[in-house]
């Protein structure tokens, strides 16, 4: 796939294998790169492909979250790197574990890969000045992970959502997800009033799709609460309740949600 201009001087490129999206926002002073793919060789390939957009070195690199398919290409770039406040700790302690769970073959393939850790850290909101436009970085709450960032380009109504939104498959609930928080976070994303959303995986979507996915994620959260209140263990919960997605994909969601409810008393 080649670069697709999804809004004024805003581009996305999808890659097979992990079906992941990379984004670029260009302005007078340079370009912001959003995510770097799954390994250093993939990052180096991306660096060459940026030249097709006239980008030699990005002014800034943003990691939407710490999963390997989005940031293990960091070392191919010089930065500066932006990420959520909790991302450095996640990359140090959790990223390899979750990768080994999700894709042990890839974990073995990239063992020892250096992953550049962001030094420009975002707690809630940060701005990157491109001279003739501003790029906003927002942590809207927990969801796909505890450290998701979205990238908003306000002058064209575009949001790069990372894996808070997925188009080519159902939302991915991993062992580091927050299923009870996710619907609230997506509601806050919708309050940014995006005209178009670039998901972490799949093609660009509009508000209607994003609202529909938020509602389905809210239904998962409702099912988690109902089955916890009924005293069901996660496996029985998956068999007993009606879910908007294949129950086989929701075991982590139910386990995580039940643990969160138990911790809250």
C-alpha positions in Angstrom: 0.0 0.0 0.0 1.2 3.6 -0.7 0.6 6.7 1.4 -3.1 7.8 1.5 -3.8 11.4 2.2 -6.8 11.2 4.6 -7.0 15.0 5.3 -5.0 18.1 4.3 -1.3 17.0 4.5 -2.2 14.1 6.8 -1.3 10.6 5.6 -1.7 7.0 6.7 0.0 3.9 5.4 -1.2 0.4 6.3 1.1 -2.6 6.5 0.3 -6.3 6.2 1.4 -8.8 8.7 0.0 -6.9 11.7 -2.3 -4.8 9.6 -1.0 -1.7 11.5 -1.4 1.9 10.5 1.4 4.5 10.5 0.5 8.2 10.3 2.2 11.4 9.2 1.1 15.0 9.8 3.0 17.6 7.8 3.4 21.3 8.4 5.7 24.2 7.5 8.3 23.3 10.1 8.4 19.5 9.5 6.4 16.4 10.1 5.1 14.3 13.0 5.3 10.6 12.6 2.8 8.5 14.4 4.0 5.0 15.3 7.0 3.2 13.9 6.0 -0.5 13.2 7.1 -3.7 14.8 10.9 -4.0 14.5 14.0 -2.0 13.6 14.1 -3.4 10.0 10.5 -2.4 9.6 11.3 1.0 11.0 14.2 1.5 8.6 11.9 0.6 5.7 9.4 3.1 7.0 12.1 5.7 7.2 12.9 5.2 3.5 9.2 5.4 2.6 8.8 8.7 4.4 11.0 10.2 1.6 8.0 9.7 -0.7 6.4 12.4 1.3 9.5 14.6 1.3 10.2 13.7 4.9 13.9 13.0 5.7 13.8 13.2 9.5 10.5 13.7 11.4 10.3 16.7 13.6 8.7 14.4 16.3 7.8 10.8 16.7 4.7 9.9 18.7 4.0 6.4 20.1 0.2 5.9 20.5 1.0 3.0 23.0 3.6 0.5 23.9 2.5 -2.6 22.0 5.3 -4.0 19.8 3.6 -3.5 16.5 3.4 0.2 17.1 6.8 1.2 18.6 9.5 -1.5 18.1 10.7 0.4 15.1 11.6 3.4 17.3 15.4 2.9 17.1 15.3 3.5 13.3 14.6 7.2 14.1 16.3 10.0 15.9 13.2 11.5 17.7 12.4 13.4 19.7 9.9 10.7 20.9 6.6 11.5 22.6 4.5 9.1 24.6 2.3 8.9 27.7 3.8 9.4 31.1 3.5 5.6 31.9 5.0 4.4 28.6 8.7 4.2 29.6 7.9 2.0 32.5 5.6 -0.2 30.4 8.3 -0.6 27.7 10.8 -1.6 30.4 8.6 -4.0 32.4 5.6 -5.1 30.4 6.0 -4.8 26.6 8.1 -8.0 26.2 5.7 -10.0 28.3 2.6 -9.0 26.4 4.3 -9.6 23.1 5.4 -13.1 24.2 1.8 -13.8 25.1 0.3 -12.4 21.9 2.9 -13.5 19.3 5.7 -15.7 20.7 7.2 -16.3 17.3 7.7 -12.5 16.7 9.0 -12.2 20.3 11.7 -14.7 19.5 12.5 -13.0 16.1 13.0 -9.5 17.7 14.6 -10.6 20.9 17.2 -8.1 22.0 15.7 -5.3 19.8 16.6 -1.8 21.3 13.4 0.2 21.8 14.0 3.9 22.2 11.9 5.2 25.1 10.0 8.5 24.8 11.5 11.4 26.7 8.7 13.9 25.9 6.1 12.6 28.3 2.4 13.5 28.2 0.2 13.3 31.3 -3.0 14.7 29.8 -2.4 17.0 26.8 0.6 18.3 24.9 1.0 20.4 21.7 3.5 20.1 18.8 3.9 23.3 16.8 4.4 22.7 13.1 4.5 26.4 12.2 1.3 26.7 10.3 -0.7 24.1 12.3 -0.8 22.6 15.8 -0.8 18.8 16.5 -2.5 17.9 19.8 -1.7 14.8 21.9 -4.3 13.7 24.3 -4.5 11.0 27.0 -8.2 10.6 27.3 -8.2 7.7 29.8 -7.5 4.0 29.9 -8.8 1.6 27.4 -6.8 -0.6 25.0 -3.9 0.0 27.5 -3.4 2.3 30.5 -1.3 4.7 28.4 -3.1 5.3 25.1 -2.5 8.6 23.3 -4.6 10.0 20.5 -3.3 12.5 18.0 -5.7 15.3 16.9 -5.2 17.7 14.0 -7.8 20.3 14.8 -7.6 22.3 11.6 -8.9 19.4 9.6 -10.9 17.4 12.1 -8.7 14.3 12.0 -7.8 12.0 14.9 -5.3 9.2 14.9 -6.8 7.0 17.5 -4.2 4.2 17.9 -5.8 0.9 19.0 -8.6 2.7 20.9 -10.4 2.2 17.6 -10.0 -0.8 15.2 -11.7 -1.2 11.9 -10.3 -4.4 10.4 -11.2 -6.5 13.3 -12.9 -6.3 16.7 -11.3 -4.3 19.5 -8.3 -6.1 21.0 -8.7 -6.8 24.7 -5.3 -7.9 26.0 -3.9 -8.7 29.4 -3.1 -5.0 29.9 -6.5 -3.6 28.8 -9.1 -1.7 30.9 -12.5 -2.8 29.6 -14.5 -0.9 32.1 -12.8 2.4 31.3 -12.7 2.0 27.5 -16.2 3.2 26.7 -15.7 6.4 28.7 -12.4 7.0 26.9 -14.1 6.6 23.5 -16.8 9.0 24.6 -14.1 11.6 25.3 -12.6 10.9 21.9 -16.0 11.6 20.3 -16.2 14.8 22.3 -13.1 16.0 20.3 -15.7 16.2 17.4 -13.6 14.3 14.8 -14.7 14.3 11.2 -12.5 11.3 10.5 -10.7 8.8 12.6 -7.6 6.8 11.6 -7.7 3.6 13.7 -4.7 1.6 14.8 -5.7 -1.2 12.3 -7.8 -0.9 9.2 -9.2 1.9 7.1 -10.2 5.4 8.2 -13.7 5.7 9.7 -16.3 8.3 10.6 -18.2 9.3 13.7 -20.9 6.7 13.1 -18.5 3.8 13.1 -16.7 5.2 16.2 -20.0 5.6 18.1 -21.1 2.1 17.1 -17.8 0.6 18.4 -18.0 2.7 21.6 -21.5 1.3 22.1 -20.4 -2.3 21.6 -17.4 -1.8 24.0 -19.9 -0.3 26.5 -22.0 -3.5 26.1 -19.0 -5.6 27.0 -18.4 -3.4 30.1 -22.1 -3.9 31.1 -21.8 -7.7 30.6 -18.7 -7.7 32.8 -20.5 -5.9 35.6 -23.6 -8.1 35.3 -21.6 -11.4 35.4 -19.5 -10.1 38.3 -22.6 -9.2 40.3 -24.0 -12.6 39.5 -20.9 -14.3 41.0 -19.9 -16.0 37.8 -16.3 -16.8 37.1 -14.9 -15.5 33.8 -15.4 -18.8 31.8 -19.0 -19.2 33.0 -19.6 -15.5 32.3 -18.5 -16.0 28.7 -21.0 -18.9 28.3 -23.9 -17.2 30.2 -24.1 -13.7 28.9 -24.8 -12.2 25.4 -21.8 -10.4 24.1 -21.4 -8.1 21.1 -18.2 -9.9 20.0 -17.1 -13.5 19.8 -16.8 -14.6 23.5 -13.6 -16.4 22.6 -12.0 -13.0 22.2 -13.2 -11.6 25.5 -11.6 -13.8 28.1 -9.0 -11.1 29.0 -11.7 -8.5 29.1 -13.8 -10.4 31.6 -10.9 -11.4 33.7 -9.6 -7.8 33.8 -13.0 -6.3 34.5 -13.8 -8.8 37.3 -10.4 -8.1 38.9 -11.0 -4.3 38.7 -14.4 -4.6 40.3 -13.1 -6.9 43.0 -10.3 -4.4 43.8 -12.8 -1.5 44.0 -14.8 -3.3 46.6 
